Amino acid sequence: MGYQVNEVDWNIHKNLLQHIRERVFVYELHIPKKVEFDSLDQIAQHVLVTDEYDRGIATGRLCSDGLISRIAVLPEHRNRDVYQSLLNFIVKIAEHQNIHTICINCILNEVPLFNQNGFIKQGNVFMEAGIPRLRMQCDVSNFVTKPFTLVH
């Protein structure tokens, strides 16, 4: 199965990006819609993964401070190739933007996976949208592209 990964404009692809994120975060994880969509959507850089039929199957965003967030993959497409392609693409955007350190607010069961990819723990566990999380950070130059699959 082939995937295409592209940076997209929020204003042009808003409906599709919202659809993917609503399905994952609002309906599956029960995160309130007003929490899921925030003011950062207007200024973040968004990535869209499409399948061989050009259907949107995953998304994520990069904020100017290096925060990778809103990684959402539709359930039927959760595999190593999609996650690896999405994260690699976001890290390449960070490199092109001269962002030297990236970070992510991991749900706790994802911490070991990000550790394997060069991320280290920062601070203590905190709650975000009712989910315990841990901030993890990585120098872009230390990011390892080992394939992995995040579980929601």
Rosetta blueprint (number, residue, H / E / L):
1 M L
2 G L
3 Y L
4 Q E
5 V E
6 N E
7 E E
8 V E
9 D L
10 W H
11 N H
12 I H
13 H H
14 K H
15 N H
16 L H
17 L H
18 Q H
19 H H
20 I H
21 R H
22 E H
23 R H
24 V H
25 F H
26 V H
27 Y H
28 E H
29 L L
30 H L
31 I L
32 P L
33 K H
34 K H
35 V H
36 E H
37 F L
38 D L
39 S H
40 L H
41 D H
42 Q H
43 I L
44 A L
45 Q E
46 H E
47 V E
48 L E
49 V E
50 T E
51 D L
52 E L
53 Y L
54 D L
55 R L
56 G E
57 I E
58 A E
59 T E
60 G E
61 R E
62 L E
63 C L
64 S L
65 D L
66 G L
67 L E
68 I E
69 S E
70 R E
71 I E
72 A E
73 V E
74 L L
75 P H
76 E H
77 H H
78 R L
79 N L
80 R H
81 D H
82 V H
83 Y H
84 Q H
85 S H
86 L H
87 L H
88 N H
89 F H
90 I H
91 V H
92 K H
93 I H
94 A H
95 E H
96 H H
97 Q L
98 N L
99 I L
100 H L
101 T E
102 I E
103 C E
104 I E
105 N E
106 C E
107 I E
108 L H
109 N H
110 E H
111 V H
112 P H
113 L H
114 F H
115 N H
116 Q L
117 N L
118 G L
119 F L
120 I E
121 K E
122 Q E
123 G E
124 N E
125 V E
126 F E
127 M E
128 E E
129 A L
130 G L
131 I E
132 P E
133 R E
134 L E
135 R E
136 M E
137 Q E
138 C E
139 D E
140 V H
141 S H
142 N H
143 F L
144 V L
145 T L
146 K L
147 P L
148 F L
149 T L
150 L L
151 V L
152 H L
